[in-house]
Amino acid sequence: MRISRAGRRGRVPSGALAGRGLRSARERFERRAAAARRRPRLLAGAVAGVLALAALLVWVGWFSSLLTVTAVRVEGLSGPTAAEVRRTAAVPIGLPVLRVDTGAVAARLDTNRSLTDISVRRSLPHTIVITATARQAVLAMRNAQGQVEVVDAAGYAFRTVPSVPAGLPVVAADSATVTASGLQAALRALQSLDPGTRAGVTDMRVNAADQLTFMLKLKDGSVRTVVWGGLGSEPVKSRLVTILAGQPGTTIDVSVPSSPVTR
């Protein structure tokens, strides 16, 4: 059989195909080897970049003048109380914000017994924010030294005052000091009374058994002695006081709620 010349020209010798495949494999190997040689350099460069960025951030945050404290903002308080908080906090103006010890600032504020719910935080770029709540006095109490202390609704004595604040009921004890149970009896009694009745409460006293009595001034100007008793049954006692206040007599005894009396 005869093979045409055109057919012979269209065929590629097998040796040429093998040589071309060998060159392609060698090129791929060399590219992979070059990439492997570059990888450590790229990794080292990336690490160096991260370290440089971290060093820059540390310098900006802790040592430069770009993020220094220029203001102290007090939230939850105003007027003289807020000014007093700033003085007690003693935040170092001009120090980098990130170097301010917020825990130490909060500890200094904790020495002010008139404050509660204290928090201190940073607010970039230049501010320290202090949040606090002023305790509200609901009762005055005479301590063992005869001094007057004001007490909040939780029973915490937070300030000593020269005299009983106007409009604030005062509780005293027949013994040297008001016990915790006696104080709670007085606080719960006040909390259970309606605002109109509570406004007329004066001269609260607890005896050695933590039994509470107080004077109640009515709207007509007359005065009743209320024998409240100890802790417990406050809602029932408060309703009985409201009902019996309009009855004849000068004393209302609700110490035994199931058997209230007036006399």
ABEGO torsion letter per residue (X at the ends): XBBBAAAAAABBBAAAAAAAAAAAAAAAAAAAAAAAAAAAAAAAAAAAAAAAAAAAAAAAAAABAAABBABBBBBGBBEAAAAAAAAAAGBBBGBBAAABBAAAAAAAAAABAABBGBBBBBBOAABBBBBBBBBBBABBBBBAAGBBBBBBAAGBBABBBABBBBGBBBBBBABABBBAAAAAAAAAAAAABBAAAAAABBGBBBBAAGBBBBBBBBAAGBBBBBBAEBBEGAAAAAAAAAAAAABBEABBBAABAABBBBX
